[in-house]
Amino acid sequence: MLLRILVLVYLSFSPWLTRASGPPVLIGFDGEFGLTNSTSAQAIERGILIAIDEINRAGGVLGGRQLELISRDNRSVTARGIRNLKDFAAMPGMVAMFVGRFSPVALEYVDLAHDLKMILLDPWAAADAITNNGHLPNFAFRVSLKDSLAMPTILRHALSKDARRIGLLLPNTSWGRSNLDAANQYFLQSQEPHSVGIEWYQWGDQSMLERYQALRTAGAEAIAFVANDSEAVILCREVAALPEDQRIPIISHWGVTGGNFASLVKSDLDKIDFSVVQTFSFFLSDPQMVNRVMEVYQRLFGISRPEEVESPVGVGHAYDLTHLLAQAIQSAGTVERSAVRDALEQVSNYRGLVKHFTQPFTPTNHDALGIEDIFMARYRSSDGAIIPITKKLH
């Protein structure tokens, strides 16, 4: 928390801010800062701040106006987030609000955001309905994974492990149901792997072993696991303690990367076959872009090595979304939210950290990433770094 305060003070009083002409352009972020062991909100915030630093040092937007971030903690509680959204929407100069990691929370914002004509920027939450929300015009934009792409990638990865029968271990939430919908679509179109069944768990469950064993007993040769870091720690510890012949591959959605999973599981990582879906890695990105971003990362946060960056997808996605937003503001010539929303659909040819975006958004597609941007990764037990084990398709 002290580092966050120091960085925000630094950004507020840096000499280049004195060149600003006009009031700052505000960006809001509603994140899960107060959640124990979570690193996702901090990663998203850092990605935004790095981009803001670059943009402001290059002259800001609209003839010299500076971008300014206002972050609020929702503690992963929807009611807090709703209040934050309303507060942000009422602030003069507030152009957009970033959401955090949790799809069930972000989904609750969608209708209200459209009532308020507030642009929602999603750098993490994966439920399809956040952007595929039925609203016209659509105020939600995502640079992130979505469940309808994540689950097919997870299931196809099972085949690379010779797993023809797979069990689904899902949370009993809107995020879990979104992933079940995606899995069912895959099973309708593909013969393998086929599902041996579904086990549902509740947030806060203290054991996953009974559900894991039920799927294994039903014939599962791998587990498709949708979870955040706390549930993944429980399952991986329990599986690591089993006899080796009872440990089957766990292929995970990326919620696990939003916290201190690796540091809590530690050496148990070497005992299990655990892989996770990803859309961004410093190790796969343009080295020039990586060096540029890491120079700012070190200056603001004291970290110089990509291996040390926690929750890297949050950093990469938020960084690119902030730059895309700035381009849209510049193109719109105003901070009026409806005009910026329209301009986001027209942004083109942005060389980003995640990828080169030819046209990230269109009037009919507000998801900037596709199946070609997804790959699988594994935690390195020695330092917790997330290391790609497959390549992107493009």
N, C-alpha and C positions, 0 to 999 in steps of 0.2 A: 504493500500500500504506500509506503514512504517513497519508493522509486516512482510509482505512478504520479504522486503529488509533485515530486521534483521535476519530472519530465514535463508535466503540464505547466508548471511555473516557468520552466526554461522556455517552452514554446510561447508562453504569454509575454515574456519580457525580452525575447531576443531582439537585437538591434534592427533586423530587417523588417520587424513589424511596424516600425515608425514610418515606413514608406506607404503604409496602407492608405487607400483613398476610399472612404466610405466605411460603414460598419462591417464587422466580420460576417461571413456567411457561415451559418451554424449547421453542423451535422450532429445528430443525436445517436447514441448507442445505448440500447437497453440490453444488458448482459447479466450473466449468472456469476458475478464477481464473488458473492458471499458463499458460494457452494464449496464445501470442504473438499480439498484435493483437486479441484477443477482448475484447469489452465486454459480452457478455451476462450473465455471472455478476455483474459489478459492477452492472448495471442491475437485475437481480432482487434483489440484496441491498439496493439503495437503495429499491426499492419496498417491501420488507418493513420496512426500518428506518423509513421515513416513516410507514407504517401503525402500527408499534409505538409510535412517538413519539406519535401521535394517541391511540391506545388507552390508553397509560399515563398521559398527561396528563389523560385523562378519567376516571381512576380504576382502570384495569386491568380484570381479570376476577376473578370469584369473590370479590367483597368486598374488592378491593384488591390482589390478587396481580399483579405486573408481568410482562409478556411480555419474554423475553430471547432474542436470536438467537445461535446458535452456528454459524459458517460454517466449512466445511472445503473444501480444494482437492483435487479429484480429477484435475486436469491432463488431463481428458478420457480418463483411463485407468480402465476398468471395475473392475479389481482394487482400485484405491484407493477407488473409490466404494463397493464392497461392504464394505470395511473401515470406511468412514465410517458406512454404514448400520448395521452391527452395533454400532459404538460408540455411535451416537445411541440405538439401541433399548435399550441397557443403562443409559442415564442416567436417574436418577430425575427425574420431572417433565417428561420429553421427550414431547411430544404428537404431533408430526408432523415430516416431513422434506420440504423443497422439493427438487425435482430441477432440473437445468439445461437447457441448450439441446439436447443431443445425444440423439436418440431411441435410437440403438444402445446408449448407456450406460444410459439410463433403463429401457429394456426389460429389461435384465439384472437390475434391482432388483425387478421386479414379484413374482416368485414368493417371493423371500426376504422381501420386505416383508410379504407375507401370512402367511408362516410366523411372522414376528415380531409380527404384528398392529400394524405401523407404518403410519400414515397417510402416503401419498405425495401431495404437492401439486405439480401440474405447471403452471407458468406459461409454458412455452415448447415443450417437445418435442412433436412433432406426430404421431408414429406412432399410428394408431388403437388398436393392441393395448395401449398403456399403460393405457387406461381400459377398453377392450373386451377384458378379459383372461380372462374365463371364471370368475373367482373369485366366490364367494358366501359371506359378504358381501364386497363389493368395497371395498378400502381405498385405491384410487387415485381422485383427483379432479383435474379439469383446468379451468382458465380459460385457454384458449388455442385456437389453430387446431388442426385435425386434418387429416390428409392427404386423407381422403375428402371433405372440403369444400374444401380448398385446390386440389387438382388440377382439379376441375370449374370453379372460378373462373378459374384460369389458362387453361384451354382455351376457356372462353366469352369471355375477354378477347381471345383471338386473333381471334375473329370480328369484334370491334370494330375490328381493324386490317386487315380484309379478308383475313385469312389463313385459307384453307379447308383447307390442308394443313400439318400441324405435325409437327415432329420432337421426340422426347423425348431429353434428355441427362440421364442419371441416374447417381448413385453406386452402385457395386456393394456395397451395404450393406442392412441391414434397412430403413433409411429409404427408400432408392431403390426397393426392392421394394414397400414399402407404397404409394408413390406410383404405381408401375406398376399395382398392383391397383386403385387409385382411377381411374386413367386408363382401364383396360380396362372398368371398370363404366360409365364415361361413354360410351365408344365403342359399347358394347352398346345404349345407350339414345338416342344422338344421332348424326345423320348427319354433322354438321360441328362442328368441323373433324375430318378423319380423319387418322390417323397414317400417316406415310411410313416410320416405323421408329424404332428405339431404338438409342442408342449408350450404352454403359456406360463409366464411367471409375473409376479407383481413387483413394482418398485419397492425396495426395502426388504425383499426376501433375503434371509440369511444363509440360504443354501440353494444350490442349483443341482446338486448331485443326483437327487431322485429323478428329476426331469431328464438329465443327461443320460442316466442309466436306462430310463424307460425308452428313450429313442435308440440307444445302442442295442437294447434287448429286442427292439422291433426290427432290427436289421440295419440300422444306420451305419454307414462306413465313414461318414463325416457329418459334422454339425454346422449348419448355417445359423450363425449366432447374431442376433440384433440386440445390442446392449450398449450401455455407457461404461465408463471405466470402473465404477464401483461394483457392478454386477460381474464384469469380466474378471476382476481380481478374485472374487469368490469362486467362480467356476474354475479358473485356471489353477488356483491353489488346490481345489478338490480333485481335479483331474490329475494333477502332478503327483498327488499322493496315492493314486491307484496303481495296481500292478501294470507293468508296461503293456501287456496284451489287452488291457481295457482302455487304453488311451487312443482315441481316434482324432483325426485332424479337426480343428476348430477354425472355421473360416468366418471372419467377423466383419460386420458393418463397422463404420469408422467412429462411432460414438466413443469407443474405447480410447481414441487418441486425444480426447479432450480433457484428460486428467493425468494424474501421476501413476498410471497403470504399471509401467515398466519398473519404476522404483519400488512399488509395493509388491509386485510379483517376484522380482529379483531373479535368483538362480532357477526358480521353477520354470522360467522361460525355456531353459535348455532341456527340460524334460517333456515338453509338449510341442506339438506341431500347430502353431498358432499364426495365422496370417490375417491381414486386414486390408480392406479395400481403400484406395486413396486416389486423389486427383491432382495432387501437387507434391513435388519433392524438390528441394534445393539441388539434389544430386542429378535431376533430370532436366533442369532448367538451363536457359542460356547463361553461360558463365559470366558474360559481361553484365547481365542484369543481376545475377546473384551477387557479384562483387559490389555493384552499385548499392544494392539494398543492404548488404551486410556492413558496408561502410557507415551508413546511417544508423543501422541497428547498433553497431558498436558505440557510436557517438551518443546515442540516446539512452541505451540500455546496458552498455558495457559487455556485450556478447559479440564475439568476433567469428565464431565457428558455426556453420550451419548445423552441425551435429548437436549443438547445445540449445538450439531453438526448440522450445516446447510447442506442441500442437501446431506444426508448420502449416497445415492446410488453412488454419485460421488466419495466419499471417499473410500467406500468399493470396488467398481469395479476397481478404479485406483490403489489401494493398491495391489490387487491380480494380476492385469495385470503386474505391475512392478516386482513383485516376479516371475511371469511366464517368463517374459522377461529375468530376471537375470539367471534363470535356463537354459533357451535356450542358452544364451551367454556362460555359463559355459560348457554346453554340446557340443556346436559347437567348443569351443576352440579358438574362434576368434570373432571379431566384424564385420567381413565381412557380409553385410546384407543378401545376398542370403543364406549363411550358417546358419545364425541365423533364418531366415524364415523357412528353412527346419527343424531346431531343434525345433521350436515352435510346429510343428505338431507331435513331438515325446514326448513332456513333459508329464510326468505322475505322479500320486500320490502326488499331492500338496495339503496340508492341508491349506486351505485359510480362509480368514475372511468371505467371502460370503458363501462358502461351501467347502467340500472336493472334489477336482477335480480328478477323476480317470484318464481321458484323455481329457483335455479341448478342444483340437483341433486335427483334423485329416486331411488328404489330401482332403477330400470331405466335411468337416464341420469346418468352422472357427468361429462358434458361441458356446461359452462355456456354455451358459445357455439354459435351455429348459423350456417347459411348467410347469414342476414339480417345478421350482424355483420361480414361480410367485405367488403373493398373493395380497390382497387388503388391503388398509390402510385408515386411517382417520386422519385429523389434530385435535390435542387437542387444543381447543381454549384458555385454560389457559396459555399455554407456546409455542404453535406452533409446538410441537413435533409431528412427524409422527408415529402413533401408529397402528400396524397391527390389522385388524379386521377379517381376515381369516388366515388359516394356509397354508404353502406350501404343495404341494401334496406329497412330498417325506418324 
